[in-house]
Amino acid sequence: MLYKIGKSSAIFNPMAEEDFLSQDEIDMLLQSLGKEEEEAEEEVKYKPFDINELERISPTRLIKLEQVINRWIASATAELRGIIFNLDNISLSEIKTEKISDFVLKIPLPAAIAVLNVEALNGRLYMVLDTRLIYTIISIIFGGPAQPYKVEGKSFTKFEQKIINNLVEVLVRHLNTAWVELIREGEVQFVGIEDNPRRLITISRNEIVIVITLEVEIEGFKGYVYLAIPMKTIDPIKDILRTADTESGDFRDVILSNLMGTPVLLEAILPTLVMNVHELLEMKEGDFIPLDPRATDSITVKVAGVPMFKGILGESAGRKAVKIKSFVELPVRGEE
């Protein structure tokens, strides 16, 4: 049997429909190929090159700088407790590096930035007092609670500026002492207070600074003091800062010297007396409160509110005095 071959003969071939794609299938194929090219392009990601990453001093390697900070905290805390009566503790929170532009953005207004100068070094240091911490201290000085005033960006008054200066002078004095004893390169000098954080950006917004954060605890409130040290400032002494000071004798002497000079309050507590309300209301000026005859043998002396000695009441050089007879046995922490 013969078939006539022509252009229309292909329609009789049962495999012809499987050999060719429909227009819809061609469109779907083209669309999928375009998506594959887009996904391949998205996989190629580029990260901008930061020239500041070429040479950066890691703060975790500056062992002696951390020793300076710890000594600074220990000595400054003792004196600040005489100014801030409810001060619980000052501790090192963290040490990290960041761009000075990022650090400036975190400084709240009104700003209290102490500008410090270090002899023989390239540049300055910046100490920032947390605004909420300042207002908390002011509240305590006036007999208020350890809660900051509402901060609304207003400028500090002259009285508040005086308090800030006093706090900064104490902190700088102890920082300088620790710096001179350990680093022995120049002295830390207080230049003045700056209120505009943007003035700290003197050369480049990408300048790297070491930010040391101190946490100040006052009756449950936590405030912060920041010390920002530009990398370029400590570059001449970076080798010194990387070296640990293995001699702890001087450190111990400094701590003991500051502890020995810390003022403490001593109280001689007489035995208590029980009176009823009628007897109390009948008392008038000139009356005497009778004490237990054995009171002279049972005087408790408290040091900073903690019972420390037992003594007897007497006189010394014409003044009332307590003669210490024994120490009070303090309970071991954790035992009832």
VOBA-872769 format. One record per residue: residue in three letters; y, z, x of N, C-alpha, C in turn. Coordinates in steps of 0.02 Angstrom, whole numbers, plus 50000, padded with zeros to 5 digits. Layout:
# residues N
AlaYZXYZXYZX...
***
This chain:
# residues 336
Met499405000050043500005000050000500625000050045Leu501104995650028501704995050068502294997850032Tyr502755001150074503385003850046503964999950075Lys504444998850035505054995550058505495000650094Ile505674999150156506085003850196506805001950189Gly507205006750172507925005650165508295012350173Lys508945012050161509355018150168509145023450119Ser508905021450061508735026450010508035029050017Ser507645026550065506955028650071506875035850094Ala507415038650127507365045550153507285050550098Ile507515048950038507485053949984506765055049962Phe506315050649981505615051549962505225055650014Asn505545057350071505225061350123505275068750106Pro504715072150095504745079250074505035083850128Met505065081750192505325086050246506065085050257Ala506375080350223507075078750237507545084350217Glu507405087650161507855093050139507835098950187Glu507265100050223507215105650268507545104150335Asp507625097650352507915095950416508665096450418Phe509005096550360509745096750358509985102950322Leu510575105850347510885111850317511375109750264Ser511435113850214511925112650162512625114450189Gln513135112450152513815113850173513955121350173Asp513675124950124513775132250121513465135650182Glu512875133250201512535136250259512925134750323Ile513205128850329513615127050387514225131450392Asp514555132650335515155136950334514995144150355Met514435146850330514235153650349514075154050423Leu513765148850450513595148850522514235148850564Leu514715144750545515345144550583515715151250580Gln515705154350522516035160850515515695166150559Ser515045166250561514685171250603514805170050677Leu514855163650697515005162250767515705164850786Gly516185164250741516855166650755516885174250763Lys516475177650721516455184950726516155187250790Glu515635183750814515315185650877515805185050935Glu516225179750932516725178850985517235184450983Glu517445186450922517935191850915517645198450940Glu517005199950923516685206150946516625206251022Ala516485200351051516435200051124517105201451156Glu517645199051124518315200251152518505207651144Glu518305210851088518475217851078518125222451127Glu517535220551151517175224751199517535225251265Val517945220651283518315220751346518955225051336Lys518945231151361519515235651355519835236851423Tyr520485237251424520855238151486521215244851484Lys521205248451540521545254751547522125253851595Pro522735255751575523305254951620523225259151683Phe523425256351738523365259851803523945264651812Asp523775270851828524275276051840524295277551914Ile524835275751947524885276752019524885284152037Asn525065288451989525075295652003524375298552013Glu523855294651992523175297052000522925296252071Leu523285292552113523055291252181523005297652222Glu523505301852216523505308052255523785313552212Arg523355317952190523565323552149523225329852173Ile523605335152181523325341552203523015345052144Ser522365346552149522035349952095522235357352095Pro522465360052038522665367152038522085371752050Thr521465369652035520895373952046520745374852120Arg521035370652162520915371152234521465375152270Leu521985377052235522525380752265522375388252259Ile521915390452302521665397352296522205402452310Lys522605401252362523115406152380523665406452327Leu523815400852295524315401052241524075405652184Glu523445405352168523175409852116523215417052139Gln523115418352204523195425152229523915427552222Val524395423052234525095424852224525225426652152Ile524965422652105525075423952034524775430652014Asn524165432052036523845438452017524225444452044Arg524475443752106524865449252135525525449952099Trp525825444452081526455444452044526375448051977Ile525835446451941525715449551876525615457051883Ala525215459051933525055466151941525685470251954Ser526125467851998526715471852015527255471451961Ala527335465651929527855464951878527685468851815Thr527035469251798526835472951738527035480251741Ala526955483251800527125490351807527855491651792Glu528305487451816529025488451803529215486651732Leu528915481351705529095479151638528885484251585Arg528375488251600528175493451551528715498751544Gly529155499351593529715503951587530275501151544Ile530275494451533530775491251492530505489751422Ile529885487251420529555485651356529035491051345Phe529205496151307528785502051301528115500551268Asn528085495551225527465493951190527065488351224Leu527235486751285526895481451322526165483451335Asp525695479251311524985480751321524735477751387Asn524845471351396524555468151455524885461351468Ile524875459351532525075452651553524495449751593Ser524275443951574523695440951607523815433451619Leu523425430851666523455423651681523035419951630Ser523355415551591522995411851539522675405551566Glu523065401351601522785395251629523245392251681Ile522965387951722523345383951771523125376751762Lys523595372351748523415365351738523985360851763Thr523845354451767524355349551786524515345051727Glu525125342851722525335338151671525995334951691Lys526175329551657526805326251670527375330751648Ile527925330551685528485334851668528785332951601Ser528735326551582528985324451517528585327651460Asp527925328351469527515331551419527655339051415Phe527765342151474527915349251476528585350751441Val529085346451452529745347551423529705347351346Leu529285343051319529235342351247528965348751214Lys528615352951252528325359051224528805364951225Ile529375364251259529845369851265530245370451201Pro530195376151166530565376851102531305378351114Leu531705377051063532415378551065532555384651022Pro533025388951041533425388651103532985389851164Ala533135386451218532735386851278533015391951327Ala532565395351361532755400051414532355398151476Ile532655393851517532325391051576532675393751638Ala532315397751676532585400451739532455395351795Val532975393051826532915388351882532865392351947Leu532335391151985532195394852046532205389952105Asn532455392452161532485388452222532065391852275Val531685387952312531265390552367531505387452432Glu531705391552479531955389052543531405385152579Ala531605380052613531175375952656530685371652616Leu530765371252550530325366952510530735361552476Asn530385356252454530715350552423530755351452348Gly531295354052324531365354552251531395361752227Arg531335362652161531415369152130530815370752085Leu530795377152064530295379552018530655381151952Tyr530275381151898530575382551832530145387751796Met530475393151775530135398351737530405398151665Val529955397251617530155396651547529895402751508Leu530355406151473530165411751431530095409351359Asp529525410751329529395408951260529935411951215Thr530245407851173530795410151130530565415851084Arg529965415251056529705420451011529595426951049Leu529405426451113529315432451154529985435951165Ile530505432051177531175434951188531395438851127Tyr531335435851068531555439251008531115445350991Thr530485445151011530055450951001530285456751044Ile530445455351107530685460551152531345463451127Ile531785459151103532425461551075532305466051015Ser531825464250973531655468350915531415475250937Ile531005475450989530735481851013531295486151043Ile531745482951081532295486751111532725490151058Phe532805486951000533205489850946532785494350900Gly532165495850921531745500350881531365496950826Gly531345490350825530995486750773530275485450792Pro529905481950748529205480450761529125474850812Ala528505473950835528355468650883528275462050846Gln528805459950813528805453650777529435449850794Pro529385443450808529985439650828530445438350768Tyr531085437950783531555435750731531415428550713Lys531675426350657531595419450636532015414950682Val531675410350716532015405950764532195399450729Glu532815397850728533045391750694533455387250739Gly533335387550804533685383150851534385385450868Lys534575391450848535245393850864535285395750938Ser535895396050964536005397851033535945405451042Phe535775407551102535735414651117536435417751118Thr536495423851093537125427351098537215430051169Lys537805432651185537925435351252537475441351266Phe537365445451215536925451251224536205448951238Glu535975444051200535295441451210535235438151279Gln535755434751301535745431751368535695437051422Lys536015442751411535985448151460535275450851465Ile534945451651408534255454051409533805448951444Ile533915442551430533515437351464533615437551539Asn534235438251561534385438751633534025444651665Asn534025450451630533695456351658532945455151665Leu532635452051615531925450551618531765445651674Val532175440451680532065435351731532145438451801Glu532645442651810532755445751876532155449951897Val531865453551849531265457551865530685452951885Leu530575447751845530015443151859530115439551926Val530725437251939530855433552001530785438152062Arg531015444352056530975448952112530245450152133His529815451152084529115452352100528755445952122Leu528965440252094528685433852116528865432552189Asn529485433952206529705432952275529325437452323Thr529205443752303528835448352346528125445752359Ala527785443552307527105440952315527115434452356Trp527615430252344527665423852380527765424952455Val528225429352472528385430552543527795433652579Glu527445438352546526895441852579526295437352590Leu526175432552545525585428352552525725421452581Ile526255418252558526415411452580526815411452645Arg527295415952648527725416752708528115410352724Glu528285406652672528685400652681529285400952634Gly529855403452660530455403852619530435409552569Glu530965410152530531015415252479531175411852412Val530945415052358531085412652291531745415552268Gln532225411252253532895413552234533065411252163Phe533365415752125533575414252056534245410552058Val534245404352032534855400252032535255401251968Gly534925401151911535285401951848534835400251789Ile535115400851728534755399351666534975392551640Glu534495388351624534635381751594534395381851522Asp534805379051476534625379051405534425372251379Asn534475367051421534285360251400533665358051438Pro533085357851405532455356151440532475349151472Arg532835344451442532835337551468533165337051537Arg533565341951555533875341751622533375343151677Leu532765345251659532255346351710531975339851737Ile532045334451698531805327851720532345324851765Thr532285326051830532805323951877532675317151907Ile532045315351917531885309051951531465304551906Ser530865306651889530405302451851530085306451795Arg530005303251738529675306451682528925307551696Asn528655303751743527945304251760527815309251817Glu528325312751838528235317651891527745323051869Ile527265324751912526735329451895526945336551916Val526825341351871526985348351885526365352551872Ile526295357951910525785362951897526085368051849Val525765368951792526015373551741525565379751740Ile525865385451757525505391851757525725395651695Thr525255397551653525395400851589525185408151593Leu525665412651582525535419851578525545421951505Glu525055425751484525025428251415525255435451414Val525745436851371526045443551365525845446351297Glu525495452151298525265455251236525685461451222Ile525965461751161526375467451139526155469351068Glu525785474651061525565477150996525255471650953Gly524805467750981524465462450944524825455850946Phe525475455850961525835449450967525715446451036Lys525655439851039525545436351103526095431351114Gly526455432151169526965427451190526795424751259Tyr527195420051283527015416651345527605415851392Val527445416051456527925414451509527605408851550Tyr527985403451561527725397651597528095396951664Leu527715395451715527995393951781527785386751799Ala528275382251801528145375151817528345373751889Ile527855371251928527975369751999527855362352010Pro528365358452024528255351252039527825350252100Met527395345252097526955343752153527335342352218Lys527895338752211528285337052271528575343352304Thr528675348652264528965354752292528475358152340Ile527845358452321527355362052362526975357452410Asp527155351052412526805346352456526815348552530Pro527385351252556527385353352627526915359152642Ile526725363052591526305368952604525645368552567Lys525425362552547524815361952508524205364352548Asp524215363552614523655365952655523625373552655Ile524205376752656524225384052653523965386552586Leu524155383152532523955385352465523215384452453Arg522895379952491522175378952483521765384152520Thr522075387952564521705392652606521715399552573Ala521115402452567521065409052536521265414452586Asp521585419652561521755425352603521195430352599Thr520795430752652520205435052652520365442352665Glu520965443752691521145450652705521445453752642Ser521065458352612521285461452550521645468052561Gly521705470252624522035476652638522765476752617Asp523125471352633523835471052614523915470952539Phe523475467252505523505466952432523405473852401Arg522925477552428522795484252403523395488852415Asp523705488152473524285492452488524865490952441Val524965484552424525515482652379525395485552309Ile524775485052285524605487652219524705495252217Leu524445498652269524515505952271525235508052276Ser525635504252315526335505952322526695505452255Asn526545500152216526865499352151526625504552101Leu525975506252105525705511252060526005518152074Met526095519652139526375526252157527095526952134Gly527445521352127528145521652106528235520952031Thr527685520651993527725519851921527875526551888Pro528405527151848528555533551814528055534851758Val527835541151752527375543151699527665549351664Leu527485550351601527735555851561527215561351558Leu527415567551578526975573351575527205577851518Glu526725580351478526875584751423526435590951427Ala526735596851422526355603051419526295605051345Ile525695604851318525575606051247525365613251236Leu525765616951198525595623851180525095623851123Pro524715629251114524245629551058524615628850991Thr524285625850943524595624850877524595631350837Leu525065631750790525135637650748525105635450675Val524715639050635524655637450564525125641850524Met525555638650482526015642250438525975639050369Asn526105643250318526125640450250526825637850235Val526895634250181527525631150163528065636350150His527885641950118528375647150103528685650050168Glu528245651450217528495654150281528935649050316Leu528745642650312529135637450345529835636850314Leu529875637250247530515636650213530965642650224Glu530675648450240531055654550251531355654750321Met531155650250365531405650450434532125648250437Lys532495651350482533205649750491533375649850565Glu533975647650581534185647450651534165654350682Gly533855654850741533795661250776533125664450769Asp532715662150722532055665050713531595663150771Phe531095667150782530595665950834529935663850802Ile529595659150835528935657050814528425660650859Pro528035665150830527565668950872526995664450896Leu526805665150959526255661350987525655665850998Asp525095662651003524475666351018524545669651086Pro524395676051091524445679451157524035676051211Arg523525672451191523105669051241523385662251260Ala523995660551235524285653951247524395652651321Thr524545657951359524685656951431524065654751469Asp523475655551440522855653651474522565647051448Ser522925643751402522635637751372523155632251363Ile523525630751415524025625451412523695618851433Thr523755613851390523495607151406524075602751429Val523985599451485524495594851512524245587751501Lys524645583851465524475576851453524885572351499Val524575567051523524905561951565524875555451526Ala525475553051506525535546951466525105547451402Gly525105553451373524745554551310524005556151318Val523745556151379523035557451392522955564451422Pro522555568951391522445575551420522155575051490Met522485578251539522285577451608522145584151643Phe522555589351628522485595751663522455601451613Lys522185607151636522225613551602522615618251647Gly523065622251618523465626651659523685632951621Ile524085637051656524345643151626525105642951630Leu525435645951580526165645851575526455651151621Gly526995649351657527305654151702528015651951720Glu528265654351777528935652551800528905650451872Ser529375646051891529435643851961530165642451975Ala530445645952024531155645252042531605646251982Gly531435651051940531855652651883531785647851825Arg531285643351826531185638551772530475639351745Lys530405637951680529745638151651529305632851685Ala528665634651696528215630051732527505631051708Val527085626451726526375626851710525985626351775Lys525565631151788525145630951847524475627751830Ile524315622351866523705618651852523105622551878Lys522615623551834522015627351853521405622851859Ser521375617451819520785613251821520945606451790Phe520495601651801520555595051771520175594951705Val520415590851659520065589851596519525584551607Glu518915585951584518385581051591518475575551539Leu518645569551564518745563951519518075560851499Pro517995559151435517355556051413517265549151444Val516645547551459516485540951487516585535751433Arg516925530151449517045524951400516395522351372Gly516375522151305515765519851272515345525451245Glu515475531651269515125537551244515555541251194Glu515245544351144515615548151095515695555351118
***
